[in-house]
Amino acid sequence: QVQLVESGGGLVQAGGSLRLSCAASGSTLRLVAVGWYRQAPGKQRLLVARISSGGSTNYADSVRGRFTISRDNAKNIVYLQMNNLKPEDTAVYYCNVLLSWGQGTQVTVSS
């Protein structure tokens, strides 16, 4: 059973940056694809970024060029670096591996 714990969310002004972390137990993250999703109030949970076991990355159009997903194999953590944040990035951000989800971390961007 994979257990995922997200951290790093918070309140930031537009244009600011945050780095989210997804720490895993029960799985070696470098061997699986890991995705970051977000869900705004009243909206669907959508994929933001994904990193494959081989290190390939893909991004939602809305965050490409601003967000970067990366993996620290030694620490078994996947990061989401978020720069130039916008109010529309406000959401709960979740980490996903296979069928497992973390509890989410709130990101709020003020204008």
Backbone bond lengths (Angstrom), bond angles and torsions (degrees), N, CA, C in turn:
res aa  C-N    CA-C-N  psi(-1)  N-CA   C-N-CA  omega(-1)  CA-C   N-CA-C  phi
1 Q - - - 1.456 - - 1.525 108.81 -
2 V 1.320 115.21 124.87 1.459 120.53 179.21 1.513 109.02 -85.76
3 Q 1.314 116.16 131.58 1.461 121.04 172.99 1.515 109.04 -115.79
4 L 1.319 115.02 130.06 1.458 121.81 -176.05 1.518 109.76 -120.99
5 V 1.318 116.36 137.06 1.459 121.37 178.77 1.527 108.37 -130.43
6 E 1.335 114.89 117.53 1.459 119.75 177.23 1.525 110.19 -92.73
7 S 1.304 115.49 151.86 1.463 121.45 175.18 1.518 108.73 -155.16
8 G 1.333 115.51 168.22 1.452 120.38 175.22 1.509 115.72 105.36
9 G 1.318 116.93 -4.64 1.457 119.19 178.45 1.517 111.41 -71.44
10 G 1.327 115.15 173.38 1.453 119.70 179.35 1.505 111.48 165.02
11 L 1.326 114.44 -168.28 1.463 122.39 179.26 1.527 108.38 -103.55
12 V 1.312 116.46 129.78 1.465 121.15 -178.70 1.525 108.63 -143.71
13 Q 1.309 116.18 151.91 1.461 120.30 176.87 1.524 110.29 -79.36
14 A 1.298 115.42 155.22 1.460 120.49 176.30 1.526 109.65 -54.33
15 G 1.325 115.10 137.25 1.456 120.80 -176.28 1.516 113.91 92.73
16 G 1.307 116.38 -11.39 1.455 120.90 -178.91 1.511 112.87 -83.07
17 S 1.327 114.95 -175.43 1.463 121.55 -176.33 1.524 110.80 -133.48
18 L 1.317 114.66 152.34 1.456 123.21 171.34 1.518 108.03 -143.34
19 R 1.324 115.31 153.23 1.463 120.07 171.87 1.514 108.97 -122.67
20 L 1.309 115.67 119.26 1.452 121.94 176.96 1.522 109.77 -92.41
21 S 1.336 115.02 147.32 1.459 121.03 177.57 1.520 109.79 -123.48
22 C 1.307 115.71 143.75 1.456 122.85 174.99 1.521 107.10 -125.33
23 A 1.316 116.46 106.94 1.455 121.73 179.78 1.521 109.43 -99.31
24 A 1.326 116.03 137.89 1.459 120.11 -174.64 1.517 112.00 -121.92
25 S 1.310 114.31 146.50 1.462 121.46 167.99 1.518 107.36 -130.87
26 G 1.310 116.73 147.63 1.451 120.33 -178.77 1.507 113.74 86.27
27 S 1.324 117.00 1.84 1.459 120.92 178.04 1.518 108.66 -156.14
28 T 1.306 115.60 146.83 1.456 120.97 173.91 1.523 107.90 -96.06
29 L 1.306 116.45 110.66 1.456 120.32 -169.09 1.524 113.25 -63.81
30 R 1.323 117.49 -25.25 1.464 118.14 -178.14 1.535 111.27 -71.64
31 L 1.338 116.63 -11.50 1.456 120.30 -178.01 1.526 113.09 -96.84
32 V 1.312 116.62 -4.82 1.467 120.41 -175.62 1.521 110.25 -133.70
33 A 1.309 114.58 162.44 1.461 119.62 171.86 1.525 109.12 -78.48
34 V 1.315 116.29 140.76 1.460 122.30 179.47 1.516 108.26 -126.79
35 G 1.310 114.91 133.93 1.448 119.54 -179.97 1.514 111.74 -121.41
36 W 1.326 115.19 146.54 1.459 122.23 168.69 1.535 107.00 -106.51
37 Y 1.308 115.48 129.02 1.457 122.52 177.80 1.525 108.15 -120.99
38 R 1.330 115.55 164.11 1.451 119.39 172.69 1.508 109.99 -141.96
39 Q 1.322 113.55 152.38 1.468 120.51 -179.77 1.513 109.04 -138.43
40 A 1.325 114.89 115.69 1.455 121.08 175.47 1.533 108.59 -87.64
41 P 1.330 118.23 158.24 1.471 120.64 -178.99 1.522 111.90 -55.33
42 G 1.315 116.03 128.75 1.454 121.44 177.59 1.511 115.19 75.96
43 K 1.327 116.80 7.99 1.463 120.05 -177.27 1.527 110.81 -123.01
44 Q 1.323 114.76 166.68 1.462 120.73 178.89 1.516 111.42 -71.91
45 R 1.323 114.60 155.75 1.458 120.57 172.20 1.534 107.75 -79.19
46 L 1.312 115.92 124.82 1.449 121.43 -174.30 1.526 111.69 -123.76
47 L 1.329 115.26 148.07 1.453 120.72 177.37 1.530 110.44 -69.98
48 V 1.321 115.42 132.51 1.459 121.73 177.27 1.528 110.23 -102.77
49 A 1.326 115.68 -48.25 1.462 120.31 -177.79 1.517 108.78 -156.72
50 R 1.323 114.81 155.25 1.462 120.35 -177.53 1.509 108.50 -146.59
51 I 1.335 114.90 142.22 1.459 120.20 174.52 1.515 107.48 -126.02
52 S 1.313 116.85 129.95 1.458 121.26 -178.38 1.528 110.41 -83.27
53 S 1.322 115.56 171.69 1.456 119.45 177.11 1.528 110.96 -62.83
54 G 1.316 116.53 -26.86 1.465 120.20 178.90 1.514 113.90 -86.47
55 G 1.344 115.75 -3.74 1.451 119.26 177.40 1.516 115.10 97.56
56 S 1.319 117.10 -1.22 1.467 119.20 176.51 1.517 109.44 -69.77
57 T 1.315 115.40 144.75 1.463 120.07 -178.55 1.521 110.57 -124.43
58 N 1.309 114.87 150.96 1.465 119.54 169.89 1.526 108.60 -144.54
59 Y 1.330 114.16 154.96 1.456 121.32 -171.56 1.524 111.03 -135.21
60 A 1.316 114.59 151.70 1.459 119.29 169.12 1.528 108.35 -66.35
61 D 1.317 115.55 147.85 1.472 119.52 -178.94 1.531 111.29 -56.96
62 S 1.322 116.18 -34.45 1.464 120.47 -174.53 1.525 113.39 -69.08
63 V 1.339 117.71 -16.93 1.468 119.57 -177.14 1.517 112.61 -120.29
64 R 1.309 117.11 -7.04 1.472 119.57 -177.48 1.517 110.32 -59.45
65 G 1.320 115.72 131.86 1.467 121.22 -177.64 1.514 113.44 91.53
66 R 1.329 117.54 -14.80 1.465 121.14 178.74 1.531 112.40 -113.15
67 F 1.315 116.35 -33.58 1.470 122.00 -177.50 1.529 109.46 -108.13
68 T 1.329 115.41 147.24 1.458 121.26 176.44 1.515 109.71 -135.25
69 I 1.321 116.16 126.11 1.467 120.95 175.61 1.523 108.21 -98.60
70 S 1.323 115.58 138.60 1.466 119.94 179.72 1.515 109.43 -149.51
71 R 1.322 114.62 169.35 1.466 119.26 -174.89 1.521 109.02 -135.98
72 D 1.325 115.37 135.13 1.471 121.72 172.67 1.520 106.52 -106.52
73 N 1.318 116.30 102.21 1.464 120.19 -175.37 1.526 112.25 -65.18
74 A 1.315 117.07 -36.12 1.461 119.95 -178.47 1.522 111.72 -65.24
75 K 1.326 116.30 -36.22 1.465 120.63 -178.45 1.525 112.68 -94.60
76 N 1.344 116.36 -8.94 1.465 120.74 -178.26 1.528 111.02 59.11
77 I 1.321 115.18 45.85 1.458 122.80 -178.57 1.534 108.39 -128.62
78 V 1.303 114.90 141.20 1.465 121.40 170.55 1.524 107.96 -111.76
79 Y 1.322 115.93 134.45 1.456 121.53 -177.41 1.530 110.67 -110.06
80 L 1.312 114.36 155.82 1.451 121.18 168.70 1.523 106.44 -130.07
81 Q 1.326 116.11 104.68 1.452 121.66 176.26 1.517 108.37 -85.57
82 M 1.303 116.29 123.03 1.463 121.54 -176.13 1.520 109.23 -118.85
83 N 1.318 116.15 115.22 1.464 122.16 -179.84 1.525 110.23 -114.84
84 N 1.319 115.10 162.02 1.460 121.19 178.75 1.536 110.52 48.56
85 L 1.305 115.61 51.58 1.459 120.33 -176.55 1.518 111.53 -65.76
86 K 1.322 114.65 146.83 1.456 122.64 -179.19 1.527 109.16 -121.88
87 P 1.329 117.70 156.57 1.479 119.42 178.63 1.529 112.40 -55.30
88 E 1.315 117.42 -32.39 1.466 119.88 179.93 1.527 113.46 -71.86
89 D 1.333 117.34 -6.06 1.466 120.66 173.46 1.523 112.05 -82.91
90 T 1.318 116.86 -6.07 1.454 121.18 179.56 1.523 110.57 -61.33
91 A 1.329 116.29 124.43 1.464 121.83 -177.00 1.525 108.52 -179.01
92 V 1.331 114.37 171.98 1.457 120.04 166.49 1.526 106.64 -90.48
93 Y 1.303 116.04 129.92 1.466 121.92 -177.49 1.528 109.10 -104.40
94 Y 1.325 114.78 131.99 1.462 121.68 -176.45 1.527 110.05 -122.49
95 C 1.320 114.26 146.69 1.450 122.49 173.74 1.535 107.89 -101.32
96 N 1.325 115.91 142.66 1.466 120.92 -177.37 1.513 111.76 -136.11
97 V 1.329 115.31 132.57 1.460 123.20 171.44 1.520 107.10 -134.80
98 L 1.319 115.35 118.19 1.476 121.22 -177.53 1.529 108.41 53.18
99 L 1.324 118.38 -118.68 1.459 120.81 -178.73 1.524 112.91 -99.12
100 S 1.314 117.67 7.25 1.454 121.63 -176.66 1.521 111.88 -99.44
101 W 1.329 114.21 141.65 1.453 121.99 179.02 1.520 109.35 -128.67
102 G 1.330 115.29 147.69 1.448 118.97 170.59 1.517 110.60 -81.20
103 Q 1.336 115.28 -175.57 1.455 120.74 -177.20 1.521 111.92 -84.27
104 G 1.314 116.10 -14.21 1.459 121.02 178.72 1.516 112.55 93.88
105 T 1.322 115.15 155.37 1.456 122.08 175.57 1.525 108.54 -136.16
106 Q 1.313 116.23 132.84 1.467 121.61 -174.32 1.531 110.53 -80.81
107 V 1.303 115.31 131.30 1.467 122.57 172.40 1.518 107.41 -119.09
108 T 1.319 115.89 123.79 1.458 121.42 178.19 1.517 109.13 -124.93
109 V 1.319 115.81 124.56 1.464 121.55 -178.89 1.520 108.01 -114.37
110 S 1.307 115.87 119.04 1.468 120.39 -179.46 1.529 110.02 -93.44
111 S 1.327 114.46 148.94 1.470 119.28 -178.14 1.515 111.30 -89.64
